[in-house]
Amino acid sequence: MVRKSNYLVEASYKLSPVEQKMLLFLASSINLEDKDFKEYSLKIKDFQDSLENESENYNRLEKIILDLKEKNLKIVYPNENGVEVTLNVSWLSSSKYVDGSGVVQLCFDPSLKPFLLRLKSHFTNYRLENIVQLKSQFSIRIYELLKQYEKIGQRLFMVSELRSILGIDQNQYKQYTDFKKRVIVPAQKELAEKTDISFYFEELKMGHTVGQIRFFIKSRGREKAQLVEVESIQNVLVSQKSEPPESEDLKKLIALLPKDLREKESLRKLLKTWLEKQNVDYVARNIECANDGSNEVNPGANLNKGSNYRNYLTKALLGDYGLSHREDKETKKKTKESANRKAQEEAAAQKQRLEQVQNEKVDHERARFFQQSLPPEALEQLKAEAFSRLDYQQQEMVKKKVVGSEMMLKIMMNKVALERMKIS
């Protein structure tokens, strides 16, 4: 099993498939009760065997290990006070190989302890076997990101956010169509063929381009269990020599009737007669129409009609009212889903706007306190630098003390102050 903190799952980094698999092999060696990192053993032959056609000799693996020690990842997480922390850290702190042993001793960087050791909550775990056959570096990352939300069933990403997590450079796959073709679609195919989850996705536009992707996650394990259950039931029915298909269809239709009307012989005969004239779907949709519109089932549903369910169903079958009824229900369902989706998106956008305003307020206060702490000469220097960053037209406005120009200069001073605080 591989067990990783969700903050590590969502970290920003870019590694080759072999590099990722090596680290995941290492992570799978961690014991649940480990309080500190140890030198974890990586058997070269086992690792080579798992790579199948990507077989690597030790010299090549040694180079991968050395490269890994030079590669960093960025993890963003809240500290105990809820303040956001950004950690830039390397993956490995040491590697050791005894000539002829066939085993490499590796150790994670100590800063990764909170994200790999003694995890009690906010973590993702999965079996190593689910990623060893994946060829794309992005497939492995997308598998982890979706596995994290498997129980929820869906996950929404801003395209820019997903690109950042996957470590994709700004100049790589600049067009969304390329990003989709090179990253999303190959991952979709690989996960469906080789792992315990699969997905399909929805593209949400922001203006004229795709700005968000919603992934819908399916657990193949559950699907297989359901398939086995269905097959078992079918086998039992066959072994018991169940009734012919027509009788099974009739049973399905009777099951759609209101519970207290299923034993009425007149209704059974009505369904049997219509089943001989039309297909199952035709009869089923008209039963659904009668269930929703009959006053006998739903008192007050149709004030202009009587309360005899059989009469209502007969008229529905004669006029195929069920067709338009079903279409209307589908339309209402889609309209409701669309409205809910828009409401959720608007709520998310509103939240983002509020967070942005709050962040700007915090930055403003930080910049103000920073400037108040400066001696007069340093404050004048900061003011001069801010003035120099304004364009010519803005500088002229400041010189002439045009209304609003003082605020313009203060905003630039705040920006310079925040930059200096980051450097210091």
Secondary structure, 3 states (H helix, E strand, C coil): CEEEEHHHHCCECCCCHHHHHHHHHHHCCCCCCCCCCCCEEEEHHHHHHHCHHHCCCHHHHHHHHHHHHHCEEEEEEECCCCCEEEEEEECEEEEEECCCCCEEEEEECHHHHHHHCCCCCCEEEECHHHCCCCCCHHHHHHHHHHHCCCCCCEEEEEHHHHHHHCCCCCCCCCCHHHHHHHHHHHHHHHHHHHCCEEEEEEEEEECCEEEEEEEEEEEHHHHHHHHHHHHHHHHHHHHCCCCCHHHHHHHHHHHHCCHHHCCCHHHHHHHHHHHHHCCHHHHHHHHHHHHHHCCCCCCCCCCCCCCCHHHHHHHHHHHCHHHHHHHHHHHHHHHHHHHHHHHHHHHHHHHHHHHHHHHHHHHHHHHHHHHHCCCHHHHHHHHHHHHHHCCHHHHHHHHCCCCCHHHHHHHHHHHHHHHHHHHC
